[in-house]
Amino acid sequence: MKKIKNPILRGFYPDPSILRVGSDYYLATSTFEWFPGVTLLHSRDLENWETIEPPLSDDSVLDLRGIDTSCGIWAPNLSYSNGIYYLLYTIVYTDRSRFKDTHNFLITASDIHGPWSKPVYLNCSGFDPSLFHDDDGKMWLVNMTIDQRAYRKRFGGVVLQEYSHEKRGLTGPVYKVFEGTQLGKTEGPNLYKHNGFYYLLCAEGGTEFGHCCTVARSKTIFGPYEVHPQNPILSSKGAENYPIQRAGHGSLVETEDHRWLMFHLCSRPLDGYSILGRETAVQNIEWTNDGWFYIPGAENKLPLTEFKVPDLPVFSVQDPPVREDFDGPKLPRAFLTLRESAQSCGISLTERKGYVRIRGGNSLCSKYRQGLLARRLQSLHCTIGTSVEFTPRSFHHMAGLVCYYNYDNYHYAKISYDETAGKSVSITSVDNRTITETEPVPVPEDGPVYLRAAIDGAALQFSYSVDGEQYQKLGPVLNMRVLSDEHVDGNGFTGAMVGICCQDLRGDGVFSDFDWFDYQQADS
């Protein structure tokens, strides 16, 4: 047996859904307002993971324009039966007051790499849908329900409804099978069958620092479900100094040698701030004679910092290069855009060979057509850099390097134009909609400008160079805690991203060319 360190996926990889088909493991995670929708990963040794072709990469099947921050795609669910892959996901259109418009969709494929079918609408009674394949051949949609009435619990329990593959839709009555425990906020339901029992694995307590995994079981799929005698089976609640926090939202898988693992989300906060967002970790599961399962060795139900797996052959994965030169025909899968495809956002690899050209979009505060290309921040000790060629003619024109959480919270080192300084570099920071800016520093009219962001814990220092060798500090040390779930006003469920962008707030048709993008981290 070998030990693997948690978390296995660092940075913004929340709501894991794990699936094994033969010797292949597939994992789906949420993407919220980021595009393409749903991140799929593949492994054979449970330690090394590669990102594979995304299932929702076409604007014709995924329209997130106007979606609020931390809405969009929640909690995808992967399953497999009779040669068909099933992928469920929720698009959350509203998350305000007590209301949520949560539309659940299903796509299918005979190959995990696609092509995937057009989305089939299922229901909108709640979120976190999963598909359970019973041994009698029936399939059941499982989801939590939302109760918008002010005098009732908002999280209204777990329901089942049969899914017909032939009809490609739901059929028959809706069965409410579980109200949840006293911990409340029952969500993320996954149904399993083992040794004659149906097991319902749920997330409860909310996805903040009271998050947990709970279990209930029944002899029949419709219940009644009895709760685990030691619920919750996993939680970091009350252990404020423990390195892994917010543990919950579990998904089970049985390995080829009949061991069991539970994948779950977590975070590694810095001073209480989850800058890297919610990540994916794994726990070993042990079935005991009482018919329940536990996490062996988990003191006080805390998530362990390591898990054990058999000595499987190493799954060779090519790490993303430190420097992306944009020489290939496609954008690397590490890069994401906001709410629309890169093409729809005016991002091109072909207009200038060896560069990525970003046509100026709306401001970074917009929910429509942002010219932003970004990747997950996966370490709090890293340096990010880029080379920008840009000719601004107005203060309405901007391009540069951004550390971004959402449209209300970001730090942006930008090239722009000032009536006094001319072409210049400066920083715009937005902290829950409060904007601060540094004085513009003149740079040469011609040639590239090099921008760099150095992150050390909660400290961010931008710098710039006009020759690519000698860098000058730009602005003060900035606070990375601004880019965290806990800091943002309202709901925040994503994580810090780093990227390059361009804005054209006057509609002049300006664009910026980026020669390369560096991402170097000192640890993971």
C-alpha positions as CSV (number, residue, x, y, z in Angstrom):
1,M,0.0,0.0,0.0
2,K,1.1,3.5,-0.6
3,K,0.1,6.8,1.0
4,I,-1.1,9.8,-1.0
5,K,-1.3,13.3,0.5
6,N,-4.5,15.3,0.7
7,P,-5.9,17.2,-1.0
8,I,-5.3,15.3,-4.3
9,L,-6.7,18.2,-6.4
10,R,-5.5,21.6,-5.1
11,G,-7.3,24.9,-5.8
12,F,-10.8,25.3,-7.1
13,Y,-12.0,21.7,-7.6
14,P,-15.2,21.4,-5.5
15,D,-18.1,18.9,-5.2
16,P,-16.2,15.8,-6.5
17,S,-18.2,13.0,-8.1
18,I,-16.1,9.8,-8.5
19,L,-16.6,7.0,-10.9
20,R,-14.6,3.8,-11.7
21,V,-15.0,1.9,-15.0
22,G,-12.7,-1.0,-15.1
23,S,-9.2,0.3,-14.1
24,D,-10.1,3.9,-15.0
25,Y,-11.2,6.5,-12.5
26,Y,-13.1,9.6,-13.6
27,L,-13.8,12.6,-11.5
28,A,-16.2,15.5,-12.2
29,T,-16.1,18.8,-10.3
30,S,-18.2,22.0,-10.3
31,T,-17.3,25.1,-12.4
32,F,-20.0,27.6,-11.4
33,E,-19.8,30.6,-13.8
34,W,-16.6,29.4,-15.5
35,F,-16.5,28.0,-19.0
36,P,-16.3,25.2,-20.2
37,G,-18.8,23.7,-17.9
38,V,-17.9,20.7,-15.6
39,T,-14.2,19.8,-15.2
40,L,-13.6,16.1,-15.9
41,L,-10.4,14.3,-14.8
42,H,-9.0,10.8,-15.3
43,S,-6.6,8.7,-13.4
44,R,-5.5,5.0,-13.0
45,D,-3.4,5.3,-9.8
46,L,-5.6,7.7,-7.8
47,E,-2.7,10.1,-7.4
48,N,-2.0,11.5,-10.8
49,W,-4.9,13.1,-12.6
50,E,-5.2,14.6,-16.1
51,T,-7.9,16.9,-17.3
52,I,-9.8,15.4,-20.2
53,E,-12.1,16.9,-22.8
54,P,-14.8,19.0,-21.1
55,P,-18.4,17.8,-21.8
56,L,-19.9,21.3,-22.0
57,S,-17.6,23.3,-24.2
58,D,-20.1,24.6,-26.8
59,D,-22.1,27.8,-26.3
60,S,-25.1,26.2,-28.0
61,V,-25.5,23.8,-25.1
62,L,-24.4,26.0,-22.2
63,D,-25.5,29.6,-21.9
64,L,-24.3,31.2,-18.6
65,R,-24.5,34.9,-19.8
66,G,-25.8,37.1,-17.0
67,I,-25.3,34.4,-14.3
68,D,-24.5,35.8,-10.9
69,T,-21.2,34.9,-9.2
70,S,-21.1,31.4,-7.7
71,C,-24.3,30.5,-9.6
72,G,-24.0,28.5,-12.8
73,I,-23.0,24.8,-12.7
74,W,-23.2,23.1,-9.3
75,A,-22.3,19.5,-8.3
76,P,-22.1,17.4,-11.4
77,N,-22.7,13.7,-11.0
78,L,-21.1,10.9,-13.0
79,S,-22.4,7.4,-13.4
80,Y,-22.1,4.5,-15.8
81,S,-24.4,1.6,-16.9
82,N,-24.6,-0.7,-19.9
83,G,-21.9,1.1,-21.9
84,I,-23.3,4.6,-21.3
85,Y,-21.9,7.4,-19.3
86,Y,-24.4,9.7,-17.5
87,L,-23.5,13.2,-16.4
88,L,-26.0,15.2,-14.3
89,Y,-25.6,18.8,-13.4
90,T,-27.5,21.8,-12.0
91,I,-27.5,25.3,-13.5
92,V,-28.4,27.7,-10.7
93,Y,-29.9,30.8,-12.2
94,T,-30.9,32.4,-9.0
95,D,-29.5,32.4,-5.4
96,R,-31.2,35.3,-3.7
97,S,-33.2,35.5,-0.5
98,R,-34.9,32.1,-0.2
99,F,-35.3,31.5,-3.9
100,K,-33.1,29.3,-6.1
101,D,-33.9,28.6,-9.7
102,T,-32.1,25.3,-10.0
103,H,-32.5,23.6,-13.4
104,N,-31.2,20.0,-13.6
105,F,-29.9,18.5,-16.8
106,L,-28.6,15.2,-18.1
107,I,-26.1,14.4,-20.9
108,T,-24.9,11.0,-22.0
109,A,-22.1,9.5,-24.0
110,S,-20.8,6.1,-25.0
111,D,-17.2,7.4,-24.6
112,I,-16.1,9.6,-21.6
113,H,-14.2,11.7,-24.1
114,G,-17.4,12.5,-26.0
115,P,-19.3,13.4,-28.0
116,W,-21.9,14.0,-25.4
117,S,-25.6,14.3,-26.2
118,K,-27.6,17.5,-26.1
119,P,-28.7,18.3,-22.6
120,V,-32.1,16.9,-21.4
121,Y,-34.0,19.0,-18.9
122,L,-35.2,16.9,-15.9
123,N,-36.6,19.1,-13.2
124,C,-36.0,22.3,-11.1
125,S,-37.1,21.3,-7.6
126,G,-33.7,21.5,-6.1
127,F,-30.0,21.0,-6.8
128,D,-27.2,18.4,-6.5
129,P,-28.9,15.7,-8.6
130,S,-27.4,12.2,-8.7
131,L,-28.5,9.1,-10.7
132,F,-28.8,5.8,-9.0
133,H,-28.7,2.6,-11.0
134,D,-30.5,-0.1,-9.1
135,D,-29.8,-3.8,-9.6
136,D,-33.3,-4.4,-11.1
137,G,-32.4,-2.1,-14.0
138,K,-34.3,0.9,-12.8
139,M,-32.7,4.3,-12.6
140,W,-33.6,6.9,-10.0
141,L,-33.0,10.6,-9.9
142,V,-32.1,11.8,-6.4
143,N,-32.0,15.4,-5.5
144,M,-32.5,17.8,-2.5
145,T,-35.4,20.1,-2.6
146,I,-35.7,23.8,-2.0
147,D,-38.6,25.2,0.0
148,Q,-38.9,28.9,-0.6
149,R,-41.6,29.4,2.1
150,A,-40.3,31.6,4.9
151,Y,-42.0,29.5,7.6
152,R,-40.4,26.2,6.5
153,K,-36.9,24.8,6.4
154,R,-35.3,26.1,3.2
155,F,-33.5,22.8,2.6
156,G,-36.6,20.6,2.2
157,G,-35.1,17.0,2.2
158,V,-34.3,14.4,-0.4
159,V,-36.6,13.2,-3.2
160,L,-36.6,10.3,-5.7
161,Q,-38.1,10.0,-9.1
162,E,-37.7,7.3,-11.7
163,Y,-35.7,8.1,-14.9
164,S,-36.6,6.4,-18.2
165,H,-33.6,6.1,-20.5
166,E,-36.0,5.2,-23.4
167,K,-38.2,8.3,-22.8
168,R,-35.1,10.4,-21.8
169,G,-37.1,11.9,-19.0
170,L,-38.5,11.4,-15.6
171,T,-41.6,9.3,-15.1
172,G,-43.9,8.4,-12.2
173,P,-44.5,9.9,-8.8
174,V,-42.0,11.9,-6.7
175,Y,-41.1,10.2,-3.4
176,K,-39.8,12.2,-0.5
177,V,-37.5,9.7,1.3
178,F,-35.4,11.7,3.8
179,E,-35.9,14.9,5.8
180,G,-32.3,15.2,6.8
181,T,-30.8,15.2,10.3
182,Q,-30.8,17.9,13.0
183,L,-27.6,19.3,11.4
184,G,-29.7,20.8,8.6
185,K,-29.0,22.1,5.1
186,T,-29.3,18.6,3.7
187,E,-27.8,18.5,0.2
188,G,-25.4,16.5,-2.1
189,P,-27.4,13.2,-1.9
190,N,-25.8,10.1,-3.3
191,L,-27.5,6.7,-3.2
192,Y,-25.6,3.4,-3.0
193,K,-26.6,-0.3,-2.5
194,H,-24.4,-2.6,-0.4
195,N,-25.1,-5.9,1.3
196,G,-28.9,-5.5,1.0
197,F,-29.1,-1.9,2.2
198,Y,-29.6,1.4,0.4
199,Y,-27.2,4.0,1.8
200,L,-27.9,7.7,1.4
201,L,-24.7,9.8,1.7
202,C,-25.5,13.5,2.2
203,A,-23.7,16.8,2.8
204,E,-25.1,18.7,5.7
205,G,-24.3,21.8,7.8
206,G,-23.6,24.1,4.9
207,T,-20.4,24.3,2.9
208,E,-18.8,26.6,5.3
209,F,-16.9,25.6,8.5
210,G,-19.8,23.4,9.8
211,H,-19.8,21.2,6.7
212,C,-19.9,17.4,7.1
213,C,-20.9,14.1,5.6
214,T,-23.8,12.2,7.0
215,V,-25.2,8.7,6.2
216,A,-28.6,7.0,6.5
217,R,-29.7,3.6,5.3
218,S,-32.9,1.6,4.5
219,K,-33.9,-1.9,3.4
220,T,-36.0,-0.3,0.7
221,I,-35.2,2.5,-1.6
222,F,-38.3,4.5,-0.4
223,G,-37.3,4.3,3.2
224,P,-37.7,4.8,6.1
225,Y,-34.0,5.7,6.4
226,E,-32.3,5.3,9.8
227,V,-29.4,7.6,10.5
228,H,-25.8,6.5,11.2
229,P,-25.3,6.1,14.9
230,Q,-22.1,8.2,14.8
231,N,-23.3,10.9,12.4
232,P,-21.6,12.9,11.1
233,I,-19.0,10.5,9.9
234,L,-16.7,13.3,8.6
235,S,-16.4,16.9,9.7
236,S,-13.8,19.6,10.6
237,K,-16.3,21.5,12.7
238,G,-14.9,22.7,16.0
239,A,-11.3,22.1,15.1
240,E,-10.3,25.6,14.0
241,N,-6.6,25.0,13.9
242,Y,-6.8,21.7,11.9
243,P,-5.2,22.1,8.4
244,I,-8.1,20.6,6.5
245,Q,-11.4,22.4,7.0
246,R,-14.9,22.5,5.5
247,A,-14.9,18.7,4.9
248,G,-18.1,17.4,3.3
249,H,-20.0,16.5,0.2
250,G,-18.8,13.0,-0.2
251,S,-18.9,10.5,-3.1
252,L,-18.0,6.8,-2.8
253,V,-16.1,4.4,-5.1
254,E,-15.2,0.8,-4.8
255,T,-11.7,-0.1,-6.1
256,E,-10.8,-3.1,-8.2
257,D,-9.6,-4.9,-5.2
258,H,-12.9,-4.2,-3.3
259,R,-11.6,-1.4,-1.1
260,W,-13.7,1.7,-0.6
261,L,-12.8,5.3,-0.8
262,M,-14.8,8.5,-0.2
263,F,-13.9,11.6,-2.2
264,H,-15.0,14.9,-0.6
265,L,-14.5,18.6,-0.8
266,C,-12.4,20.6,1.7
267,S,-10.4,23.7,2.1
268,R,-7.0,24.7,3.6
269,P,-7.8,28.2,4.9
270,L,-5.1,30.8,5.8
271,D,-6.2,32.6,8.9
272,G,-9.8,31.5,8.2
273,Y,-9.8,32.5,4.6
274,S,-10.1,29.8,1.9
275,I,-8.1,31.7,-0.8
276,L,-7.5,28.5,-2.9
277,G,-11.2,27.7,-2.7
278,R,-12.7,24.3,-2.1
279,E,-10.5,21.4,-3.1
280,T,-10.8,17.6,-3.4
281,A,-9.5,15.1,-0.8
282,V,-10.0,11.4,-0.3
283,Q,-10.6,9.2,2.8
284,N,-10.4,5.4,3.2
285,I,-13.7,3.8,4.1
286,E,-14.1,0.6,6.2
287,W,-17.3,-1.4,6.4
288,T,-17.9,-2.9,9.8
289,N,-20.0,-5.8,11.2
290,D,-22.8,-3.4,12.1
291,G,-23.4,-2.7,8.4
292,W,-22.2,0.9,8.6
293,F,-19.1,2.4,7.2
294,Y,-16.5,4.6,8.9
295,I,-13.2,6.4,8.2
296,P,-10.6,4.3,10.0
297,G,-8.2,6.3,12.1
298,A,-10.2,9.5,11.8
299,E,-9.9,11.0,15.3
300,N,-13.0,13.0,16.2
301,K,-14.2,12.4,12.6
302,L,-11.5,14.8,11.2
303,P,-10.4,14.3,7.6
304,L,-7.0,12.6,7.4
305,T,-4.2,14.3,5.7
306,E,-3.2,11.1,3.9
307,F,-5.1,8.1,2.4
308,K,-3.9,4.6,1.4
309,V,-4.3,2.9,-2.0
310,P,-2.8,-0.3,-3.5
311,D,0.5,0.0,-5.4
312,L,-1.1,0.6,-8.8
313,P,1.1,1.2,-11.8
314,V,2.0,4.9,-12.1
315,F,-0.4,6.8,-14.3
316,S,1.9,9.1,-16.3
317,V,0.5,12.6,-16.6
318,Q,2.2,15.5,-18.4
319,D,2.3,18.5,-16.0
320,P,1.3,21.8,-17.6
321,P,4.4,23.7,-18.6
322,V,5.6,26.5,-16.4
323,R,5.5,28.8,-19.4
324,E,2.6,28.5,-21.8
325,D,3.7,30.0,-25.1
326,F,0.4,29.7,-26.9
327,D,1.9,27.9,-29.9
328,G,-0.6,25.1,-30.1
329,P,-3.9,25.0,-32.0
330,K,-6.0,24.9,-28.8
331,L,-6.0,26.7,-25.5
332,P,-4.6,24.4,-22.8
333,R,-7.4,22.8,-20.7
334,A,-6.0,24.5,-17.6
335,F,-7.5,27.8,-18.9
336,L,-11.1,28.9,-18.4
337,T,-13.2,31.8,-19.5
338,L,-16.3,33.4,-17.9
339,R,-19.8,32.4,-18.8
340,E,-19.0,32.0,-22.6
341,S,-16.5,30.2,-24.7
342,A,-13.1,31.7,-25.5
343,Q,-14.2,32.2,-29.1
344,S,-17.3,34.1,-27.9
345,C,-15.2,36.2,-25.6
346,G,-13.0,37.4,-28.5
347,I,-10.0,35.2,-27.6
348,S,-8.0,33.8,-30.5
349,L,-4.8,31.7,-31.0
350,T,-4.8,32.2,-34.8
351,E,-5.0,35.9,-35.4
352,R,-1.3,36.2,-34.5
353,K,0.8,33.1,-34.5
354,G,2.5,32.4,-31.2
355,Y,0.4,34.8,-29.2
356,V,-3.1,34.7,-27.7
357,R,-5.0,37.7,-28.8
358,I,-7.7,39.0,-26.5
359,R,-10.2,41.5,-28.0
360,G,-11.3,44.1,-25.5
361,G,-14.5,43.1,-23.7
362,N,-16.6,44.6,-20.9
363,S,-15.3,45.6,-17.6
364,L,-14.2,42.9,-15.1
365,C,-17.3,43.9,-13.1
366,S,-19.6,42.7,-16.0
367,K,-21.6,39.5,-16.2
368,Y,-21.4,39.6,-20.0
369,R,-18.5,39.2,-22.5
370,Q,-15.4,39.6,-20.5
371,G,-12.1,39.2,-22.3
372,L,-10.6,37.2,-19.5
373,L,-8.5,34.0,-19.7
374,A,-7.6,32.4,-16.4
375,R,-6.4,29.3,-14.6
376,R,-6.9,28.1,-11.0
377,L,-4.5,29.4,-8.3
378,Q,-3.2,26.2,-6.6
379,S,-0.6,27.4,-4.2
380,L,-0.1,30.4,-1.9
381,H,3.5,30.6,-2.8
382,C,3.9,31.2,-6.5
383,T,4.9,33.7,-9.2
384,I,2.7,34.5,-12.2
385,G,3.9,36.5,-15.2
386,T,3.1,37.5,-18.7
387,S,4.3,39.6,-21.7
388,V,1.8,42.1,-23.1
389,E,1.8,44.0,-26.3
390,F,-0.9,46.7,-26.2
391,T,-1.6,50.1,-27.6
392,P,-4.2,51.9,-25.5
393,R,-5.5,55.2,-26.8
394,S,-7.9,56.0,-23.9
395,F,-8.3,55.3,-20.2
396,H,-11.2,53.2,-21.5
397,H,-8.6,50.7,-22.8
398,M,-7.0,48.3,-20.4
399,A,-5.0,45.0,-20.5
400,G,-2.9,43.1,-18.1
401,L,-2.5,40.5,-15.4
402,V,-5.3,39.9,-12.8
403,C,-5.8,37.9,-9.6
404,Y,-9.5,37.4,-9.6
405,Y,-12.2,35.9,-7.4
406,N,-15.4,37.5,-9.0
407,Y,-16.7,40.7,-10.5
408,D,-16.7,42.3,-7.0
409,N,-13.3,41.2,-5.8
410,Y,-10.0,41.3,-7.8
411,H,-6.5,42.8,-8.0
412,Y,-5.6,44.0,-11.5
413,A,-2.2,45.1,-12.8
414,K,-3.1,46.9,-16.0
415,I,-1.6,48.8,-18.9
416,S,-3.8,51.8,-19.9
417,Y,-3.6,55.4,-21.1
418,D,-3.6,58.5,-18.9
419,E,-3.9,62.1,-20.1
420,T,-0.8,63.1,-18.1
421,A,1.3,59.9,-17.9
422,G,0.4,58.6,-21.4
423,K,0.8,54.8,-21.8
424,S,1.2,53.6,-18.2
425,V,0.8,50.8,-15.7
426,S,-1.2,50.9,-12.5
427,I,-3.3,48.7,-10.2
428,T,-7.1,48.6,-9.8
429,S,-8.3,46.7,-6.8
430,V,-11.9,45.9,-6.1
431,D,-12.9,44.8,-2.6
432,N,-16.6,44.0,-2.3
433,R,-17.2,46.7,-4.9
434,T,-15.0,49.3,-3.2
435,I,-12.5,50.4,-5.8
436,T,-8.9,51.7,-5.1
437,E,-6.3,52.6,-7.8
438,T,-2.6,53.4,-7.8
439,E,-1.1,56.4,-9.6
440,P,-0.1,55.5,-13.3
441,V,3.5,54.9,-14.0
442,P,4.6,55.8,-17.6
443,V,6.0,53.0,-19.8
444,P,7.4,53.2,-23.4
445,E,4.8,53.6,-26.2
446,D,6.3,50.7,-28.2
447,G,7.3,47.2,-27.3
448,P,6.0,44.7,-24.8
449,V,5.4,45.3,-21.1
450,Y,6.1,42.5,-18.7
451,L,3.9,42.1,-15.7
452,R,4.4,39.8,-12.6
453,A,2.5,38.8,-9.6
454,A,4.3,37.3,-6.6
455,I,2.1,35.6,-4.0
456,D,3.4,34.7,-0.6
457,G,0.6,33.6,1.7
458,A,-1.9,36.4,2.0
459,A,0.6,39.0,0.4
460,L,0.5,39.9,-3.2
461,Q,3.1,42.1,-4.9
462,F,2.8,43.2,-8.5
463,S,5.8,44.3,-10.5
464,Y,6.5,45.4,-14.1
465,S,9.4,45.5,-16.5
466,V,10.0,47.1,-19.9
467,D,12.9,44.8,-20.9
468,G,11.9,41.5,-19.3
469,E,15.0,41.5,-17.0
470,Q,14.8,44.3,-14.5
471,Y,11.5,44.5,-12.6
472,Q,10.2,47.3,-10.6
473,K,7.6,47.0,-7.8
474,L,4.2,48.3,-8.8
475,G,1.9,49.6,-6.0
476,P,1.7,48.4,-2.4
477,V,1.5,44.9,-1.0
478,L,-2.1,43.7,-1.5
479,N,-4.3,41.4,0.5
480,M,-5.1,38.0,-1.1
481,R,-7.7,37.3,1.5
482,V,-10.0,39.6,-0.6
483,L,-10.1,36.7,-3.0
484,S,-11.7,34.1,-0.8
485,D,-15.2,32.6,-0.1
486,E,-15.2,34.0,3.4
487,H,-14.5,37.6,2.4
488,V,-17.0,38.1,-0.4
489,D,-20.4,39.7,0.3
490,G,-23.2,37.2,-0.3
491,N,-22.5,33.7,-1.4
492,G,-19.0,32.6,-2.4
493,F,-18.2,29.0,-3.5
494,T,-15.3,29.2,-6.0
495,G,-11.7,30.2,-5.5
496,A,-8.9,32.5,-6.6
497,M,-8.0,32.5,-10.3
498,V,-5.0,34.1,-12.1
499,G,-5.1,35.3,-15.7
500,I,-4.8,37.8,-18.5
501,C,-7.5,40.1,-19.8
502,C,-8.4,43.1,-22.0
503,Q,-11.1,45.7,-21.8
504,D,-12.5,48.1,-24.4
505,L,-15.0,50.3,-22.6
506,R,-15.5,52.6,-25.5
507,G,-16.1,50.0,-28.2
508,D,-13.1,51.0,-30.3
509,G,-12.1,47.5,-31.3
510,V,-8.8,47.4,-29.3
511,F,-7.1,44.2,-28.5
512,S,-4.0,42.9,-26.6
513,D,-1.5,40.2,-27.6
514,F,0.0,38.0,-24.9
515,D,3.2,36.2,-25.9
516,W,3.4,33.9,-22.9
517,F,1.9,33.2,-19.5
518,D,4.1,31.9,-16.6
519,Y,2.9,30.0,-13.5
520,Q,5.5,28.8,-11.1
521,Q,4.6,27.6,-7.6
522,A,7.1,26.8,-4.8
523,D,4.9,24.2,-3.2
524,S,1.5,22.5,-3.7
